[in-house]
């Protein structure tokens, strides 16, 4: 009687430990990607499957960039699976549903439990000149496709800095 | 009697806390992981019910 009583309790506890193990192991395993967007003195990090990040309509918010500045992108793919991850990385720039240019198009192979970092730069020359200076603010979308996943990052380009210039020091 | 009300309140808080954490973290699991969790939760409640039955509840 006592033996079977503790057997049932032990089995219930074993199931509970199993659930916790699934949460830990399954949460760790997978292919995770992170995008770092650097402009001016700022760096914006977007963990696509990880932490909460502002998202609207399936697109992530990448930040606001002053026109004329270079934008550096660093895309890190973390393959935490038992098999190599292979695919074509395609990064393209879009505006209002219209394709503008391809930023990256290359085949990648990431070994199991390894990571890979891809860098690219978006220069102001790659943006359509027709929008400037009629628009003071324009949104662009960077689409990143790799291994069956598509990520969208929307960032704004503005013509003027919203930071006011420093006031002249009076009395000098 | 009052102590049992307090126990009940504590158990309710624990269950709701675990439920909230599970609802948050289940989003990061794969489909097969969710299925395994469902099976294990069902088995856990079944074994726990059997345990309660054997101790005379």
Backbone of each chain as ProteinMPNN parsed JSONL, in Angstrom:
{"seq_chain_A": "XXXXXXXXXXXXXXXXXXXXXXXXXXXXXXXXXXXXXXXXXXXXXXXXXXXXXXXXXXXXXXXXXXXXXXXXXXXXXXXXXXXXXXXXXXXXXXXXXXXXXXXXXXXXXXXXXXXXXXXXXXXXXXXXXXXXXXXXXXXXXXXXXXXXXXXXXXXXXXXXXXXXXXXXXXXX", "coords_chain_A": {"N_chain_A": [[0.834, -1.22, 0.0], [1.819, 1.298, 0.972], [4.019, 1.468, -0.655], [2.967, 1.668, -3.3], [1.633, 4.024, -2.978], [3.638, 5.949, -2.652], [4.83, 5.479, -5.047], [3.024, 6.511, -6.954], [3.118, 9.186, -6.227], [5.803, 9.695, -6.723], [5.869, 9.268, -9.498], [4.216, 11.36, -10.328], [5.788, 13.532, -9.545], [7.99, 13.026, -11.173], [6.877, 13.509, -13.689], [6.437, 16.239, -13.424], [9.074, 17.184, -13.209], [9.92, 16.411, -15.731], [8.375, 18.13, -17.34], [9.482, 20.595, -16.618], [12.079, 20.156, -17.585], [11.606, 19.989, -20.333], [10.809, 22.606, -20.827], [13.208, 23.962, -20.316], [15.162, 22.731, -22.042], [13.919, 22.669, -24.607], [13.371, 25.342, -24.878], [15.928, 26.339, -25.113], [17.075, 25.05, -27.338], [17.192, 25.442, -30.922], [17.002, 27.669, -33.784], [18.19, 30.801, -33.572], [17.958, 34.275, -34.191], [19.488, 37.473, -34.276], [19.381, 40.944, -34.681], [21.484, 43.697, -35.048], [21.371, 47.103, -35.202], [23.207, 49.801, -36.119], [23.658, 53.235, -35.872], [24.707, 56.6, -36.106], [25.436, 57.339, -32.832], [24.18, 55.266, -31.709], [23.04, 51.956, -30.873], [20.829, 49.551, -31.825], [19.213, 46.729, -30.719], [17.653, 43.819, -31.849], [16.073, 41.055, -30.832], [14.759, 38.454, -32.353], [13.21, 36.105, -31.73], [13.31, 36.122, -29.073], [13.391, 38.19, -26.438], [10.819, 40.565, -25.547], [9.871, 42.888, -27.998], [9.142, 45.999, -29.524], [6.551, 45.714, -31.809], [4.692, 45.839, -34.788], [2.119, 44.914, -36.889], [3.488, 42.62, -37.718], [6.017, 43.542, -38.159], [9.173, 44.688, -36.973], [10.363, 47.41, -34.992], [12.935, 49.466, -36.019], [14.255, 51.862, -35.507], [15.184, 55.378, -35.762], [16.598, 57.304, -38.241], [18.849, 59.81, -39.253], [18.822, 61.508, -42.338], [21.347, 60.837, -44.702], [23.15, 59.614, -43.109], [25.196, 56.732, -42.497], [24.056, 53.405, -42.109], [24.717, 50.7, -40.132], [24.439, 47.247, -40.196], [24.29, 44.323, -38.274], [23.966, 40.973, -38.325], [23.199, 38.245, -36.476], [23.258, 34.781, -36.399], [22.297, 32.101, -34.538], [22.856, 28.849, -34.23], [21.431, 26.501, -32.498], [21.081, 23.682, -32.694], [21.12, 20.107, -33.422], [21.866, 19.615, -35.972], [23.435, 20.867, -38.995], [22.711, 24.198, -40.123], [21.389, 25.37, -43.043], [21.105, 27.556, -45.825], [19.802, 30.204, -47.935], [20.678, 33.457, -47.463], [18.858, 36.322, -47.722], [18.677, 39.711, -48.002], [16.766, 42.526, -48.29], [15.712, 45.798, -49.37], [12.815, 47.681, -48.877], [10.076, 49.813, -49.79], [6.933, 50.92, -49.047], [5.82, 48.528, -50.049], [7.208, 48.199, -52.364], [9.95, 46.884, -54.023], [13.273, 47.92, -53.518], [16.15, 47.59, -53.399], [18.668, 44.991, -53.29], [20.401, 43.992, -50.441], [21.954, 41.998, -49.303], [22.84, 38.807, -50.534], [23.464, 35.727, -50.182], [24.698, 32.367, -49.838], [24.537, 30.38, -46.903], [26.08, 28.308, -44.427], [25.734, 26.966, -41.371], [27.408, 25.353, -38.839], [26.375, 22.775, -36.448], [25.409, 23.886, -33.212], [26.754, 26.368, -33.362], [27.648, 29.733, -34.336], [27.011, 32.524, -36.551], [28.028, 35.566, -37.993], [26.865, 38.204, -39.916], [27.614, 41.079, -41.723], [26.451, 44.197, -42.996], [26.063, 47.272, -44.804], [24.011, 50.099, -45.057], [23.874, 52.583, -47.266], [23.26, 56.132, -47.815], [23.017, 56.557, -50.537], [21.706, 54.412, -51.579], [19.064, 54.779, -51.182], [16.002, 55.932, -52.628], [16.267, 58.882, -54.489], [14.179, 60.446, -55.261], [12.335, 60.785, -53.259], [13.266, 62.769, -51.636], [13.704, 66.301, -51.32], [11.023, 66.27, -50.708], [9.63, 64.787, -48.878], [9.709, 64.838, -45.382], [9.965, 62.839, -43.715], [10.356, 59.397, -43.946], [9.447, 55.985, -44.191], [11.15, 52.887, -44.236], [11.534, 49.458, -45.12], [13.366, 46.704, -44.06], [13.828, 43.568, -45.246], [14.511, 40.364, -44.142], [15.403, 37.238, -45.105], [15.794, 33.901, -44.271], [16.367, 30.47, -44.142], [13.623, 29.699, -44.328], [12.398, 31.576, -42.729], [11.038, 34.838, -42.417], [11.949, 38.077, -41.683], [10.914, 41.299, -40.756], [11.95, 44.598, -40.614], [11.223, 47.788, -39.728], [12.296, 51.031, -40.318], [12.714, 54.535, -39.723], [13.476, 57.336, -41.787], [14.636, 60.558, -41.525], [14.735, 64.005, -42.524], [15.67, 66.16, -41.072], [17.33, 66.859, -38.019], [15.745, 66.156, -34.978], [16.693, 66.988, -32.657], [17.294, 69.887, -30.941], [19.62, 72.525, -31.797], [22.438, 73.41, -29.704], [21.972, 76.077, -27.344], [23.28, 79.361, -27.836], [25.834, 80.569, -25.723], [25.185, 83.181, -23.6], [26.552, 86.473, -22.939], [29.178, 86.313, -23.569]], "CA_chain_A": [[0.0, 0.0, 0.0], [2.69, 2.465, 1.074], [4.898, 1.501, -1.832], [2.247, 2.189, -4.465], [1.285, 5.424, -2.69], [4.788, 6.792, -3.003], [5.102, 5.296, -6.481], [2.204, 7.489, -7.679], [3.663, 10.521, -5.942], [7.073, 9.783, -7.446], [5.577, 9.419, -10.929], [3.713, 12.732, -10.53], [6.945, 14.422, -9.467], [8.808, 12.797, -12.369], [6.218, 14.24, -14.784], [6.685, 17.667, -13.202], [10.478, 17.417, -13.581], [9.954, 16.299, -17.19], [7.829, 19.373, -17.917], [10.502, 21.638, -16.436], [13.194, 19.858, -18.493], [11.188, 20.371, -21.696], [10.847, 24.065, -20.893], [14.601, 24.421, -20.368], [15.865, 22.217, -23.22], [13.255, 23.111, -25.841], [13.548, 26.795, -24.948], [17.301, 26.639, -25.519], [17.359, 24.539, -28.683], [16.53, 26.137, -32.015], [17.815, 28.626, -34.54], [17.815, 32.137, -33.107], [18.638, 35.347, -34.918], [19.489, 38.79, -33.63], [19.839, 42.002, -35.579], [21.998, 44.908, -34.41], [21.354, 48.226, -36.132], [24.025, 50.871, -35.548], [23.651, 54.495, -36.597], [25.188, 57.678, -35.234], [26.075, 56.769, -31.641], [23.246, 54.328, -31.096], [22.93, 50.588, -31.377], [19.526, 48.982, -31.516], [19.283, 45.27, -30.816], [16.349, 43.153, -31.985], [16.107, 39.591, -30.702], [13.487, 38.173, -33.008], [12.39, 35.107, -31.036], [13.596, 36.153, -27.645], [12.726, 39.141, -25.561], [9.752, 41.376, -26.133], [10.347, 44.062, -28.719], [7.982, 46.657, -30.126], [6.237, 45.083, -33.077], [3.373, 46.22, -35.305], [1.835, 44.319, -38.196], [4.512, 41.632, -38.074], [7.314, 44.193, -38.405], [9.845, 45.204, -35.782], [10.781, 48.807, -35.13], [14.399, 49.498, -36.034], [14.807, 53.13, -35.048], [15.008, 56.563, -36.601], [17.924, 57.654, -38.733], [18.909, 61.096, -39.951], [19.217, 61.31, -43.718], [22.747, 61.084, -44.991], [24.013, 58.802, -42.25], [25.337, 55.311, -42.807], [23.455, 52.498, -41.137], [25.433, 49.419, -40.132], [23.636, 46.124, -39.709], [25.02, 43.1, -37.911], [22.942, 39.941, -38.157], [23.816, 37.06, -35.868], [22.412, 33.584, -36.415], [22.775, 31.161, -33.531], [22.276, 27.532, -34.529], [21.499, 25.622, -31.319], [20.444, 22.402, -33.021], [22.079, 19.025, -33.607], [22.194, 19.49, -37.396], [23.84, 22.162, -39.562], [21.633, 25.028, -40.679], [21.835, 25.77, -44.366], [20.091, 28.3, -46.563], [20.189, 31.416, -48.651], [20.327, 34.685, -46.738], [18.509, 37.41, -48.634], [18.283, 40.937, -47.313], [16.357, 43.503, -49.304], [15.146, 47.055, -48.876], [11.493, 47.908, -49.469], [9.326, 50.998, -49.347], [5.535, 50.87, -49.484], [5.558, 47.316, -50.817], [7.992, 48.198, -53.601], [11.342, 46.48, -53.828], [14.223, 48.961, -53.918], [17.47, 47.03, -53.697], [19.13, 43.856, -52.478], [21.564, 44.365, -49.635], [22.763, 40.777, -49.145], [22.287, 37.606, -51.149], [24.54, 34.737, -50.143], [24.394, 31.081, -49.223], [25.203, 30.205, -45.607], [25.993, 27.005, -43.768], [26.17, 27.136, -39.982], [27.5, 24.049, -38.172], [25.53, 22.629, -35.247], [25.848, 24.61, -32.014], [27.72, 27.393, -33.759], [26.973, 30.975, -34.73], [27.592, 33.215, -37.698], [27.672, 36.994, -37.993], [26.916, 38.811, -41.248], [27.542, 42.543, -41.648], [26.243, 44.969, -44.211], [25.875, 48.7, -44.546], [23.048, 50.776, -45.931], [24.345, 53.959, -47.48], [22.166, 56.998, -48.281], [22.898, 56.491, -51.999], [20.828, 53.303, -51.958], [17.669, 55.188, -51.01], [15.575, 56.695, -53.807], [16.438, 60.333, -54.339], [12.925, 61.131, -55.597], [11.582, 61.066, -52.035], [13.866, 63.88, -50.903], [13.35, 66.613, -49.94], [9.582, 66.48, -50.593], [9.199, 64.165, -47.626], [10.626, 65.054, -44.267], [10.069, 61.58, -42.984], [9.955, 58.254, -44.766], [9.701, 54.684, -43.582], [11.68, 51.843, -45.111], [11.496, 48.122, -44.511], [14.424, 45.749, -44.408], [13.313, 42.193, -45.144], [15.59, 39.38, -44.006], [14.873, 35.875, -45.281], [16.789, 32.84, -44.11], [15.896, 29.164, -43.667], [12.173, 29.661, -44.216], [11.863, 32.636, -41.866], [11.177, 36.187, -42.964], [11.906, 39.117, -40.664], [10.727, 42.649, -41.304], [12.343, 45.655, -39.685], [10.864, 49.097, -40.28], [12.978, 52.155, -39.682], [12.362, 55.823, -40.3], [14.531, 58.248, -42.216], [14.135, 61.928, -41.471], [15.677, 64.933, -43.153], [16.261, 67.08, -40.095], [17.462, 66.337, -36.669], [14.748, 66.727, -34.071], [17.409, 67.502, -31.488], [17.59, 71.291, -31.215], [21.032, 72.864, -31.617], [22.675, 74.015, -28.387], [21.764, 77.526, -27.3], [24.544, 80.091, -27.661], [26.051, 81.045, -24.358], [25.119, 84.646, -23.601], [27.489, 87.177, -22.069], [30.588, 86.121, -23.963]], "C_chain_A": [[0.861, 1.26, 0.0], [3.562, 2.632, -0.157], [4.2, 2.11, -3.028], [1.872, 3.652, -4.262], [2.437, 6.344, -3.115], [5.196, 6.632, -4.458], [4.313, 6.332, -7.29], [2.731, 8.911, -7.467], [4.963, 10.747, -6.703], [6.849, 9.983, -8.936], [5.06, 10.829, -11.234], [4.864, 13.724, -10.492], [7.842, 14.278, -10.693], [8.213, 13.527, -13.573], [6.485, 15.732, -14.662], [8.113, 18.034, -13.595], [10.634, 17.343, -15.104], [9.453, 17.555, -17.872], [8.862, 20.496, -17.8], [11.672, 21.426, -17.401], [12.848, 20.259, -19.93], [11.26, 21.887, -21.846], [12.282, 24.559, -21.067], [15.258, 24.01, -21.688], [15.244, 22.75, -24.507], [13.353, 24.632, -25.989], [14.934, 27.171, -25.42], [17.561, 26.224, -26.958], [16.59, 25.325, -29.739], [17.5, 27.035, -32.757], [17.323, 30.02, -34.176], [18.605, 33.187, -33.873], [18.446, 36.682, -34.206], [20.031, 39.803, -34.624], [20.287, 43.202, -34.753], [22.029, 45.992, -35.472], [22.121, 49.374, -35.477], [23.952, 52.1, -36.448], [23.975, 55.578, -35.59], [25.884, 57.037, -34.026], [25.222, 55.675, -31.004], [23.392, 52.928, -31.675], [21.61, 50.013, -30.889], [19.602, 47.477, -31.714], [17.873, 44.689, -30.886], [16.567, 41.65, -31.898], [14.763, 39.085, -31.193], [12.614, 37.173, -32.242], [12.519, 35.192, -29.531], [12.753, 37.161, -26.894], [11.648, 39.939, -26.31], [10.357, 42.594, -26.814], [9.149, 44.665, -29.424], [7.765, 46.14, -31.536], [4.842, 45.525, -33.509], [3.212, 45.612, -36.684], [2.894, 43.324, -38.641], [5.878, 42.228, -38.333], [7.867, 44.749, -37.097], [10.296, 46.639, -36.052], [12.295, 48.897, -35.0], [15.024, 50.789, -35.566], [14.601, 54.234, -36.063], [16.382, 57.117, -36.974], [17.854, 58.981, -39.469], [19.441, 60.851, -41.358], [20.69, 61.658, -43.921], [23.691, 60.236, -44.15], [24.063, 57.354, -42.722], [24.667, 54.487, -41.715], [24.166, 51.15, -41.254], [24.53, 48.356, -39.517], [24.574, 44.969, -39.375], [23.968, 42.042, -37.569], [23.612, 38.677, -37.645], [22.824, 35.904, -35.861], [23.062, 32.556, -35.497], [22.092, 29.817, -33.77], [22.455, 26.616, -33.32], [20.72, 24.339, -31.588], [21.532, 21.359, -33.269], [22.46, 18.835, -35.072], [22.608, 20.853, -37.941], [22.647, 22.897, -40.171], [22.134, 25.621, -41.992], [20.731, 26.539, -45.069], [20.667, 29.527, -47.223], [19.724, 32.617, -47.835], [20.072, 35.788, -47.756], [18.019, 38.593, -47.81], [17.951, 41.97, -48.374], [15.701, 44.701, -48.642], [13.854, 47.34, -49.635], [10.929, 49.234, -48.974], [7.925, 50.923, -49.931], [5.22, 49.664, -50.355], [6.322, 47.236, -52.119], [9.443, 47.843, -53.285], [12.28, 47.591, -54.323], [15.58, 48.383, -54.302], [17.739, 45.807, -52.825], [20.373, 44.273, -51.716], [22.513, 43.171, -49.451], [22.056, 39.647, -49.871], [23.403, 36.56, -51.186], [24.092, 33.465, -49.43], [25.195, 30.906, -47.937], [25.062, 28.766, -45.14], [26.577, 27.167, -42.37], [26.235, 25.763, -39.329], [26.624, 23.992, -36.925], [26.198, 23.27, -34.027], [26.979, 25.59, -32.333], [26.944, 28.639, -34.15], [27.717, 31.641, -35.867], [27.113, 34.661, -37.658], [27.878, 37.541, -39.403], [26.759, 40.32, -41.061], [27.199, 43.114, -43.014], [25.939, 46.406, -43.82], [24.869, 49.251, -45.539], [23.498, 52.226, -46.06], [23.194, 54.812, -48.011], [21.968, 56.927, -49.792], [21.939, 55.382, -52.445], [19.344, 53.644, -51.793], [17.253, 56.039, -52.206], [15.62, 58.205, -53.562], [15.108, 61.085, -54.538], [12.133, 61.522, -54.351], [12.071, 62.33, -51.321], [13.903, 65.11, -51.781], [11.845, 66.822, -49.764], [9.033, 65.87, -49.302], [10.211, 64.489, -46.54], [10.88, 63.77, -43.509], [9.604, 60.453, -43.883], [10.31, 56.965, -44.041], [10.201, 53.708, -44.636], [11.618, 50.525, -44.361], [12.676, 47.31, -45.001], [13.839, 44.361, -44.191], [14.49, 41.231, -45.13], [14.967, 37.996, -44.116], [16.01, 34.881, -45.135], [16.102, 31.602, -43.535], [14.394, 29.161, -43.39], [11.559, 30.713, -43.31], [12.022, 33.97, -42.578], [10.986, 37.202, -41.84], [11.747, 40.453, -41.348], [11.111, 43.652, -40.235], [12.058, 46.985, -40.364], [11.67, 50.161, -39.555], [12.654, 53.44, -40.431], [13.595, 56.608, -40.689], [13.949, 59.647, -42.157], [15.208, 62.881, -41.974], [16.372, 65.809, -42.134], [16.371, 66.396, -38.746], [16.403, 66.986, -35.791], [15.401, 67.251, -32.793], [17.773, 68.954, -31.758], [19.076, 71.598, -31.019], [21.249, 73.528, -30.262], [22.541, 75.535, -28.446], [23.112, 78.226, -27.143], [24.657, 80.633, -26.232], [26.092, 82.57, -24.387], [26.185, 85.229, -22.672], [28.944, 86.947, -22.437], [30.905, 87.049, -25.128]], "O_chain_A": [[0.687, 2.158, -0.823], [3.813, 3.738, -0.635], [4.763, 2.972, -3.703], [1.798, 4.427, -5.216], [2.256, 7.342, -3.813], [5.822, 7.517, -5.041], [4.858, 6.958, -8.199], [2.782, 9.72, -8.393], [5.205, 11.822, -7.251], [7.549, 10.771, -9.572], [5.409, 11.421, -12.255], [4.921, 14.649, -11.303], [8.387, 15.261, -11.195], [8.945, 14.096, -14.383], [6.728, 16.412, -15.659], [8.344, 19.061, -14.232], [11.388, 18.117, -15.693], [10.028, 18.002, -18.864], [9.091, 21.248, -18.748], [12.198, 22.385, -17.966], [13.687, 20.798, -20.652], [11.717, 22.393, -22.87], [12.544, 25.46, -21.864], [15.845, 24.846, -22.375], [15.954, 23.227, -25.392], [13.412, 25.145, -27.107], [15.111, 28.209, -26.058], [18.194, 26.96, -27.715], [15.486, 25.81, -29.49], [18.673, 27.141, -32.398], [16.174, 30.372, -34.443], [19.786, 32.998, -34.166], [17.398, 36.968, -33.626], [21.015, 39.548, -35.319], [19.564, 43.666, -33.871], [22.644, 45.818, -36.525], [21.736, 49.86, -34.414], [24.165, 52.001, -37.657], [23.599, 55.516, -34.42], [26.83, 56.268, -34.199], [25.508, 55.216, -29.899], [23.814, 52.75, -32.817], [21.323, 49.997, -29.692], [20.015, 47.01, -32.776], [17.009, 45.029, -30.078], [17.172, 41.048, -32.785], [13.744, 39.267, -30.527], [11.406, 37.376, -32.12], [11.901, 34.416, -28.801], [11.544, 36.99, -26.74], [11.6, 39.963, -27.54], [11.246, 43.248, -26.268], [8.251, 43.95, -29.868], [8.684, 46.13, -32.355], [3.922, 45.579, -32.694], [4.074, 45.777, -37.547], [3.163, 43.206, -39.837], [6.81, 41.506, -38.689], [7.122, 45.216, -36.235], [10.572, 47.019, -37.19], [12.87, 48.461, -34.003], [16.215, 50.815, -35.255], [13.937, 54.054, -37.083], [17.219, 57.366, -36.106], [16.91, 59.24, -40.216], [20.386, 60.087, -41.552], [21.197, 62.641, -43.382], [24.884, 60.148, -44.44], [23.095, 56.827, -43.272], [24.714, 54.842, -40.537], [24.213, 50.544, -42.324], [23.94, 48.555, -38.454], [25.524, 44.685, -40.105], [23.183, 42.209, -36.635], [24.484, 38.111, -38.304], [21.698, 36.034, -35.379], [24.226, 32.195, -35.667], [20.892, 29.671, -33.538], [23.519, 26.022, -33.143], [19.831, 23.957, -30.827], [22.717, 21.687, -33.32], [23.292, 17.983, -35.386], [22.186, 21.884, -37.416], [21.704, 22.281, -40.667], [23.169, 26.287, -42.038], [19.553, 26.212, -44.925], [21.849, 29.843, -47.089], [18.536, 32.773, -47.555], [20.947, 36.143, -48.545], [17.073, 38.483, -47.03], [18.765, 42.253, -49.254], [15.208, 44.628, -47.516], [13.802, 47.255, -50.862], [11.262, 49.707, -47.888], [7.747, 50.87, -51.148], [4.435, 49.767, -51.298], [6.116, 46.309, -52.902], [10.069, 48.427, -52.4], [12.096, 48.128, -55.414], [16.095, 48.649, -55.388], [17.124, 45.617, -51.776], [21.296, 44.847, -52.293], [23.733, 43.335, -49.447], [20.83, 39.538, -49.832], [24.195, 36.527, -52.128], [23.234, 33.487, -48.548], [26.379, 31.237, -47.882], [24.067, 28.097, -45.416], [27.76, 27.466, -42.207], [25.22, 25.069, -39.266], [26.187, 25.021, -36.411], [27.414, 23.188, -33.857], [28.009, 25.626, -31.661], [25.72, 28.6, -34.279], [28.89, 31.365, -36.116], [25.959, 34.945, -37.336], [28.938, 37.358, -40.002], [25.879, 40.776, -40.331], [27.603, 42.583, -44.049], [25.607, 46.709, -42.674], [24.886, 48.902, -46.719], [23.499, 52.986, -45.091], [22.251, 54.279, -48.595], [20.874, 57.204, -50.283], [21.423, 55.416, -53.562], [18.476, 52.881, -52.218], [18.069, 56.788, -52.743], [15.09, 58.718, -52.576], [14.935, 62.203, -54.052], [11.352, 62.473, -54.38], [11.354, 62.891, -50.492], [14.135, 64.943, -52.979], [11.417, 67.463, -48.805], [8.083, 66.388, -48.714], [11.421, 64.42, -46.759], [11.856, 63.629, -42.774], [8.553, 60.558, -44.516], [11.338, 56.871, -43.37], [9.736, 53.706, -45.776], [11.645, 50.486, -43.131], [12.949, 47.238, -46.2], [13.408, 44.022, -43.089], [15.357, 41.28, -46.002], [14.107, 37.627, -43.315], [17.048, 34.999, -45.784], [15.35, 31.688, -42.564], [13.948, 28.68, -42.349], [10.341, 30.749, -43.136], [13.019, 34.205, -43.261], [9.978, 37.178, -41.134], [12.36, 40.716, -42.383], [10.656, 43.569, -39.095], [12.585, 47.272, -41.439], [11.719, 50.186, -38.325], [12.359, 53.422, -41.626], [14.624, 56.557, -40.015], [12.868, 59.889, -42.694], [16.406, 62.617, -41.871], [17.538, 66.164, -42.309], [15.61, 65.492, -38.403], [16.186, 68.197, -35.845], [14.747, 67.877, -31.958], [18.494, 69.233, -32.716], [19.722, 70.993, -30.163], [20.33, 74.147, -29.727], [22.923, 76.186, -29.418], [23.983, 77.753, -26.413], [23.679, 81.088, -25.638], [26.905, 83.175, -25.087], [26.654, 84.567, -21.747], [29.845, 87.343, -21.697], [32.032, 87.057, -25.622]]}, "seq_chain_B": "XXXXXXXXXXXXXXXXXXXXXXXXXXXXXXXXXXXXXXXXXXXXXXXXXXXXXXXXX", "coords_chain_B": {"N_chain_B": [[-9.962, 26.326, 11.177], [-9.565, 28.784, 9.984], [-6.926, 28.63, 9.258], [-6.938, 26.827, 7.172], [-8.216, 28.247, 5.219], [-6.283, 30.145, 4.728], [-4.241, 28.44, 3.793], [-5.499, 27.534, 1.467], [-5.681, 29.931, 0.07], [-2.974, 30.466, -0.321], [-2.22, 28.254, -1.894], [-3.781, 28.77, -4.147], [-2.603, 31.163, -5.056], [-0.042, 30.196, -5.702], [-0.647, 28.351, -7.749], [-1.792, 30.062, -9.649], [0.398, 31.703, -10.166], [2.286, 29.878, -11.237], [0.804, 29.098, -13.439], [0.67, 31.516, -14.867], [3.417, 31.936, -15.485], [3.865, 29.644, -17.026], [2.143, 30.165, -19.185], [3.472, 32.334, -20.276], [5.993, 31.287, -21.003], [5.42, 29.174, -22.657], [5.176, 30.069, -25.191], [7.672, 30.04, -26.317], [8.218, 27.461, -26.918], [8.565, 24.573, -29.058], [6.283, 22.927, -31.373], [6.2, 20.165, -30.913], [7.297, 20.098, -28.394], [5.314, 21.402, -26.918], [3.269, 19.531, -27.162], [4.383, 17.317, -25.816], [4.541, 18.43, -23.263], [1.839, 18.744, -22.687], [0.995, 16.073, -22.575], [2.54, 15.194, -20.403], [1.575, 16.855, -18.362], [-1.06, 15.964, -18.169], [-0.591, 13.307, -17.374], [0.685, 13.827, -14.969], [-1.336, 15.012, -13.374], [-3.079, 12.86, -13.311], [-1.579, 10.866, -11.949], [-1.18, 12.224, -9.554], [-3.785, 12.486, -8.662], [-4.367, 9.803, -8.275], [-2.583, 9.3, -6.219], [-3.685, 10.917, -4.175], [-6.05, 9.561, -3.881], [-5.161, 7.113, -2.84], [-4.242, 7.873, -0.34], [-6.55, 8.357, 0.934], [-8.211, 10.557, 0.358]], "CA_chain_B": [[-10.653, 26.61, 9.907], [-8.945, 29.956, 9.36], [-5.638, 28.235, 8.683], [-7.19, 26.177, 5.888], [-8.514, 29.327, 4.259], [-4.981, 30.706, 4.36], [-3.591, 27.443, 2.937], [-6.188, 27.571, 0.168], [-5.285, 31.177, -0.592], [-1.578, 30.276, -0.743], [-2.204, 27.305, -3.021], [-4.349, 29.479, -5.305], [-1.576, 32.086, -5.556], [1.022, 29.389, -6.324], [-1.149, 27.797, -9.011], [-1.95, 31.15, -10.631], [1.744, 32.137, -10.542], [2.852, 28.874, -12.144], [0.014, 29.196, -14.672], [1.101, 32.722, -15.601], [4.755, 31.68, -16.039], [3.724, 28.648, -18.095], [1.534, 30.835, -20.347], [4.484, 33.197, -20.885], [7.11, 30.535, -21.575], [4.961, 28.181, -23.64], [5.326, 30.691, -26.506], [9.004, 29.77, -26.857], [8.389, 26.025, -27.151], [8.176, 24.072, -30.376], [4.993, 22.225, -31.353], [6.397, 18.849, -30.278], [7.516, 20.38, -26.965], [3.996, 21.696, -26.336], [2.53, 18.267, -27.094], [4.97, 16.521, -24.719], [4.137, 19.07, -22.006], [0.42, 18.431, -22.468], [0.926, 14.666, -22.145], [3.108, 15.082, -19.054], [0.65, 17.513, -17.408], [-2.186, 15.039, -17.978], [-0.101, 12.176, -16.572], [0.989, 14.319, -13.617], [-2.603, 15.148, -12.632], [-3.622, 11.514, -13.111], [-0.812, 10.225, -10.864], [-1.419, 12.952, -8.305], [-5.134, 12.094, -8.252], [-4.262, 8.437, -7.767], [-1.894, 9.408, -4.93], [-4.662, 11.434, -3.219], [-7.026, 8.48, -3.644], [-4.563, 6.085, -1.973], [-4.105, 8.339, 1.053], [-7.875, 8.435, 1.542], [-8.946, 11.804, 0.085]], "C_chain_B": [[-9.961, 27.758, 9.171], [-7.635, 29.6, 8.655], [-5.824, 27.563, 7.328], [-7.536, 27.198, 4.807], [-7.206, 29.943, 3.779], [-4.203, 29.75, 3.459], [-4.179, 27.491, 1.53], [-5.783, 28.801, -0.63], [-3.856, 31.059, -1.133], [-1.474, 29.357, -1.941], [-2.72, 27.979, -4.288], [-3.332, 30.431, -5.913], [-0.457, 31.333, -6.279], [0.579, 28.89, -7.699], [-1.284, 28.898, -10.065], [-0.588, 31.655, -11.092], [2.382, 31.179, -11.521], [2.116, 28.913, -13.486], [0.431, 30.384, -15.525], [2.459, 32.497, -16.252], [4.686, 30.685, -17.194], [3.145, 29.297, -19.353], [2.542, 31.736, -21.046], [5.531, 32.38, -21.639], [6.687, 29.524, -22.621], [5.12, 28.735, -25.066], [6.665, 30.335, -27.15], [9.229, 28.294, -27.161], [7.975, 25.656, -28.569], [6.857, 23.298, -30.239], [5.113, 20.872, -30.643], [6.625, 19.017, -28.772], [6.202, 20.652, -26.252], [3.19, 20.403, -26.157], [3.049, 17.402, -25.936], [4.559, 17.099, -23.368], [2.687, 18.726, -21.675], [0.257, 17.004, -21.944], [1.415, 14.535, -20.71], [2.212, 15.738, -18.001], [-0.53, 16.591, -17.102], [-1.775, 13.87, -17.077], [0.154, 12.614, -15.132], [-0.295, 14.439, -12.781], [-3.22, 13.781, -12.346], [-2.915, 10.806, -11.954], [-1.07, 10.917, -9.526], [-2.813, 12.623, -7.759], [-5.143, 10.695, -7.651], [-3.604, 8.442, -6.37], [-2.884, 9.884, -3.85], [-5.694, 10.359, -2.863], [-6.468, 7.439, -2.661], [-4.39, 6.557, -0.542], [-5.468, 8.636, 1.69], [-8.626, 9.744, 1.332], [-10.176, 11.529, -0.763]], "O_chain_B": [[-9.786, 27.737, 7.953], [-7.28, 30.17, 7.623], [-4.983, 27.701, 6.439], [-7.191, 27.03, 3.637], [-7.034, 30.227, 2.594], [-3.581, 30.174, 2.485], [-3.452, 27.488, 0.537], [-5.569, 28.732, -1.841], [-3.564, 31.49, -2.249], [-0.738, 29.634, -2.888], [-2.167, 27.787, -5.371], [-3.202, 30.508, -7.135], [0.017, 31.766, -7.329], [1.317, 28.987, -8.68], [-0.936, 28.698, -11.228], [-0.418, 31.999, -12.261], [2.957, 31.602, -12.524], [2.734, 28.779, -14.542], [0.534, 30.28, -16.748], [2.648, 32.819, -17.425], [5.358, 30.855, -18.212], [3.6, 29.015, -20.461], [2.489, 31.896, -22.266], [5.913, 32.72, -22.758], [7.52, 29.061, -23.4], [5.191, 27.971, -26.028], [6.787, 30.326, -28.375], [10.309, 27.913, -27.613], [7.153, 26.327, -29.193], [6.383, 23.049, -29.131], [4.235, 20.487, -29.87], [6.198, 18.181, -27.976], [5.99, 20.199, -25.127], [2.521, 20.207, -25.142], [2.267, 16.83, -25.176], [4.264, 16.352, -22.435], [2.352, 18.452, -20.522], [-0.503, 16.751, -21.009], [0.793, 13.853, -19.895], [2.1, 15.24, -16.88], [-0.947, 16.448, -15.953], [-2.495, 13.492, -16.153], [-0.124, 11.871, -14.191], [-0.332, 14.017, -11.625], [-3.807, 13.562, -11.286], [-3.563, 10.219, -11.087], [-1.166, 10.26, -8.489], [-3.0, 12.497, -6.549], [-5.825, 10.429, -6.661], [-4.007, 7.701, -5.473], [-2.922, 9.331, -2.751], [-6.146, 10.256, -1.723], [-7.176, 6.95, -1.781], [-4.39, 5.742, 0.381], [-5.543, 9.102, 2.827], [-9.584, 10.022, 2.054], [-10.918, 12.454, -1.094]]}, "name": "protein", "num_of_chains": 2, "seq": "XXXXXXXXXXXXXXXXXXXXXXXXXXXXXXXXXXXXXXXXXXXXXXXXXXXXXXXXXXXXXXXXXXXXXXXXXXXXXXXXXXXXXXXXXXXXXXXXXXXXXXXXXXXXXXXXXXXXXXXXXXXXXXXXXXXXXXXXXXXXXXXXXXXXXXXXXXXXXXXXXXXXXXXXXXXXXXXXXXXXXXXXXXXXXXXXXXXXXXXXXXXXXXXXXXXXXXXXXXXXXXXXXXXXX"}
